[in-house]
Amino acid sequence: MSIKLSVIVLNYNVAHFLELCLHSVKKAIEGLEAEVIVVDNNSPDDSVAMVRTYFPEMHLIANKENLGFSKAYNQAVDKAKGTYICVLNPDTVVQENTFKNTLLKAESLSNLGIMGVQLIDGRGVFLPESKRNLPTAWVSFFKVFGKRFSKIAPYYADHLKKGDEGQVEILVGAFMLVKKSVYQEAKGFDERYFMYGEDIDFSYSVQQLGYENYYLGSEKVIHFKGESTTKDKVYRERFYGAMKLFYKKYFKYTWGTDFIIAGGIQVSSFLGSIKKDKKDPIIKTYSYIGQSNEVRAKLELKYGQFVNRESIDSNGGGALLSFLDTRTVTYTSILSDLHANPNQYFRFILPYTDKCIGSDTSSGRGEVVSF
């Protein structure tokens, strides 16, 4: 039997988010000729044991060292049997029809390079990096000053609204659908990138071959974002190194370019140091979205009385936190909840372990809570 799709998930040290991701992928490949390859980059947590226990049907590559993003994905693509490859982050959640819909659209486009989708965070907020312009040195520099200055040299592809579809230059590595033949023609991810910048490089290299990258805004995928990385000095240094490599590879690189890139990183670091931390919300009301009286009872034992779903919009002040039960409701309905209630906070009940996970910001590392 020929395989149409190979979903490749690269993990490092986020076992609980990986559990949620793989469960959603398992639901989404039902009825498809598909395989799932999980690559673990020597995680110190129990990621490998979790995959072997709950997802034994998936192909697991357990590396003995952290190979980085590019090398590990290339390693998996070499083993992939699918006509199409979907590169997927471990802190993502797909809907039941995500792969069916994206494959259908991909096959209708005669010159497709990479396809991306609309990414939203753990509260349902749109992530603008879902569609980006080519990050020239000036574009990258002005981005750190915020929206007002970014209009001078737009970093995001604002010619398309979040729900639109059309051509873009750069897509994000959290979700990339691409034919394996195109991936190989572009020589995959450049292995000189350990982390950061490889998706920009890959998007541009595919475009340079004459293919068209495409954004499909009608398809939403959750990207908790930041769960396996921290935006610290090491992050900034790696990002700076990735940008230097990118410009040296494709453009004329001068000391001026280096100054602009380094200056942008330094400004970003300074602005980050003076940025006030957001206060945690005061949760006054809880809601359970699911069909299990047993799970609801366990949650109420820990958190107190829950309001009924019909009371969500009139909970009487204070922030509302809703527990979304992935065991008894579909991922499509979960994403619909996020979209319909942008002012709420959410925790996802894991499919196999009695834990809840969630992320209230697109830059934090998220939360894991037992119940």
N, C-alpha and C positions, 0 to 999 in steps of 0.2 A: 504494500500500500504506500503510495506516495504521500509525503507530508507537505502540507501547504504552508504551515506556520511553525516557526521555532521561537518560543518566548524565552528570552535569556535574562535572568535576574542575577545581578551581582550584589553580594552582601558582604558587609563588614560590621559585625558587632551590634546588630539591631534585630535580635532574634524575635522579639515580640511584634515589631512592625513587619518583619519578614513573614511571620505566621499569617498575619492579616492579608498581606499582599498575595501570598501563594494561594490562600483560600479563595480570594476573589478571582485570581487567574484560573484556578481549577474550575470555577463556575463558568467563566467566560469562554473556555475552550470546549465546553460540552457541545457535541455535534459537529466539531471541526476536526479535520485531519491535522492534529497539532501535537507538539511535544513541548515540554518545559525543561530547560536546563538551568540549574541553580549553581552558581559559582560562589564559593565562600573563600575569602582572602585571609584565611588563618585567623578567624575571629576568636577572641579570648572568652566569649560567652558560650552558651550552649546552642548556637545556631545550627551547627552540623547535626547534633543529636536531635534537635527539633525537626529538621527536615527528614531525617531518616525515620523518625517515629510517626509523624503525621502525614508526610507526603512521600512514601516509599516508591511511588510510581514515577516520580520525577527524577531526572538524571542529575546527580550531584557530583560536582567537581570540588573536592576539598583540598585546596592548596595548602602547602606547608609554610608558605610565607605570603606576605602581602605584596602581590604583584602590581598593585595599582589598578586604576580603572581601565586604561587602554589595553594593556597586555592581557588582563583577565578576560575582557570581552572578546578580544581576538582569539584567545584560547578556546572559548566556547563556540564561537562562530565556525571555527575549523571543524568542530564535531557536529555542528547543526546540520540537519537533513532537510529543513524546510525550504521552500521556494522563497518565502518571505522570512525576514528576521524582525523580531520586535525587541529592541533594547529597552529594558525596564528597570527602574530603581526599586530597591526593596521597601522604601517608604512611600509606595504608591498603592492606590486602590482602583481597580478597573470595574466597570459595570458588566453585567451579563452579556450585553451585545456589543461591547467595545471592539473586540477583534473582528466580529462578523461585519460590523458597519465600516470599520476602517479598511478591511480587506476589499469589501465591495467597492468603496470609493477608489481605492488604490488601483484596482483593475480597470476602472473607467478612465484613468489618466494615462495617456500614451507615453509621456516622457517624464514620469515621476522619478524623483530622486529619493528624498526622505519625506515622510509624512509625520506631522506632529498634531497634537490635539490641544484643547483648552484645559489647562491645568488649574486646579483650585486648591486652596490650602485646607487645613483641618476644620475650618469654620465656614467653608464654602466661598471664600473670597478669591476672586480671579487673580492669578499670578501673571503679571504682564510679560515676564520673560518667556512665556509660552511661544511668543513670536517676536523675533528681534531683527534689527538691521545689522549689517556688517559693522562690527565694533572697531572702527578706525581709532587711531590714537586720540583724536579730538573728541570723538563720540564717547569713548571710555572716560576721558578726563571730565567732560561736562556732566556725565551721568551722576557722579558723586555729589553734585550740588543740588540734585533734586529736579522735580518736574519743570520748574520755571526756566532753569538754565538748559535742561536737556532739549528744549524746543530748538535751541541753536543747532544742535546736531543730535537728532533723535536716536536713542539707543533701542527703543522698542518700535515694532512695526505698527505704528498707529494708523496706517492707511487702511487697516482692517480692524473692525470692531471685534470684541471678544467672541461673539457668536457667528462671525462671518467665516468665509473660507476663501482661500486664494493663495497666490504665490508669496513666499517670504524668503529672506536670505538665510537666516539662522534659526535653528530649532534647538530645543533643550534636550540633553541626554537622558532626562527622566523617562521619556517615552519617545522612541524613534522607530517607525515602521519603514523598512527598506527591503528591497529585493536582495537576496544573498549575492546575486551576480553583480549588482551595483556596489554593494559593500566591498566585494573582492576587487572590483575594477578600481575603486578608490583606495585600495590597499588597507581598508579597515581604519581603525583608530591609530593615529600616530603614537607609537609606544614611547616616544620621548616625553610625552605628557604622563605624569604619574596620576595627577588628579587636578581638575579644573582646566578649562580651555580645550579639551579634546573634542567636545561636542561642537564648539565653534569651528575648529579646524576641520572636522569631518564634514560639517554642513557646507563649508566653503569649498572643500576639495571636491565634493560631489557636484556642486554647482559649476565648478571650473571644468568639469567633464562634459558639461552641456545639459545636465539634468535640471529639473525644476523642483525645488523644495516646496512643500504644500502644507498649509495650516488648515485643519478641519475643526472649526470652532463649535460645530454642533455636537461634538463628542467631548464629554467631560471626564477627566481622570483626577482623582485626589492625589496631590503630592504634598505630603506633610512638610517636606523640605527642611533640611538642616538636622535631621535626626542622627545622621552618622558623621556629622562634621561640626566643628565649633569655629565661629568667625573670630579667630584670635590671630596672633602674630604669625604663627606657622601658616595659617590660611592665607594671609595677605602676601607672605613671601612666595608661597606656591603659586598664587594667582598672578603675581608680578612676573615670576619666571615663565609661566604659561603664556602670558601676553608678549613677553620678549621673544619667545620661540615663535609665536604665531607671526609677528611682524617681520622677523628675520627670514622666515620661510617664504612669505608671499609678497612682501613689500620692500622698498628701499628703506633700510634701517640706518638711522643716523643718531648722533648723540642727542639731537633735539627730540627725536622720537622717544628715546630712553628717558629723557628729562620729563616729558609729558606723562609717560606711563608711571614713572616713579612718583612724580608729583601727585598724580591722581590717587595712587595708593596711600601716600602720606596724608593727603587731605581726608581720604576716607577713614584712615586710622584716627585722625584728630577728631573728626566729627563723631565717630563712634565712641570716643573716650568721654565726650561732653554730653552725649545723648542721655537723657534721663530714662531710667528703666521704667517700663510701664508697670503700674501696680496690678497685682493679681485681682481678678474680679471678686466681688463679694457675692458668693453663690447663696441665694436664699431659697431657691426652689429647684426641685429635681423632678425629672420625668423619665419614664421608661418607655422606649419604643420597641415593642417586641411582643411575642406570644407565649412566653414562658413564665408561669406563675412562680416556679421555683427560683429562677434567676431574679425576678422582681423581688421576691421575699428576701433573698440574700443581700441585695442592694439596699433594701429598706432597713435591714438590720444594721447595716454599716452607716447609712446616711440619714435615716429617718423617713418619715412619710413622704410619698411621692404624689404629685398631682396627676390627674388623668390627662390624657393627650388633648382632649377638647378644652382643657383649661390653660393650655400653653400660652395663648395670646392675652390672657387676663390673669397673670400669676401674681399681681399685686405688688410690684416693685422688687428690686434686687435682680441679680442676674439669674438666668435659668440655665441649668446644665442638663442636657438630655443624653441618656444612655441608649445607644443604638445597638440592638442585638443582632449581630451578624449570623447567629445560629438560626434565627426564625424569620428574618425579613431579608428581602433581596437588596443587593448593592445598588440597584437602580433606584429603589425607593429611598435608600439611605442618602444617595446623592441628591435626590429630589428634596429631602428634608433640609439638607445643608443649603440648597439653593433658595428654598422658601423661607428660611429663618436665619438670615445673616447676622442678626444681633444676639443669637444664642451661642452657647458653648456646648461642645459635644465630646463624648467619650465612646469609643468603639469597644464593644464586648468581644473579646477574641473567640474564635470558633471552637478551640479545643482546651484552652487553659483558662482558669477563673481569674482573668485579669482584664482590665480596661486600659486602653491607650488613647491618647489624643494629643493635639498640639494647638495651642491658642494663638501662636504667632508663626509667621513664616521663617523666622530666624532662630527660634528656640529649638532645644533638643527634644521637646515633648515630655510626656508624662506616662508612666506605667504604674497602675495601682491594682493591688489584689483585692478581691472581695469574697 
